[in-house]
Amino acid sequence: MSTAALQLTEQNVATAPLRLPAVPWRDPHTVSPEQLSGYIAMLERACEENPRSPDLRTCLGMAHAMNYDAYRSMDALEAARELDPNHFFAQLKYAELHYRLRALVKAERETLRAVELARNAWELSLSRHQLQEIRRLIREGTQKPEWTKSLTTPSVALALLLAVVFLAAVLR
């Protein structure tokens, strides 16, 4: 995206705070890191100017995800969900981020919430397709394990084992 086009997009955001900025690419693999950084900076400024806009926060979260910055993406999407708990796309993209990170149990739970928030057939189709893919991956065993048990016992056992080895080495 040229500098003039980026400035034009910034002017659109400044003059129409309820409109979303135009996405500067169709294929995410063709955008340069400089263009993506400029777009992220523009979205951050727009979020500062319009702090109550879940749409802008959702776009920012998606841009951070495209930049492989999962933590900032998660923060932006969580902020969008806090601003409007019934925002379909904020919920769907939040669930998708978990899906991409292979936290599939959480992704399934959040996608089910997106299914509940769907207001038309297209949104329902998007969320159900994502849910179908998540469940396929769960069946295939492609997920990160959830830590449901305490690590206290293994940690204490490891510490005792190291102490015994250390004492054995010192007493030799």
Summary of the structure (lengths in Angstrom):
residues: 172
radius of gyration: 22.0
end to end distance: 69.8
largest distance: 78.4
contacts: 475
relative contact order: 0.07
helix: 74%
strand: 0%
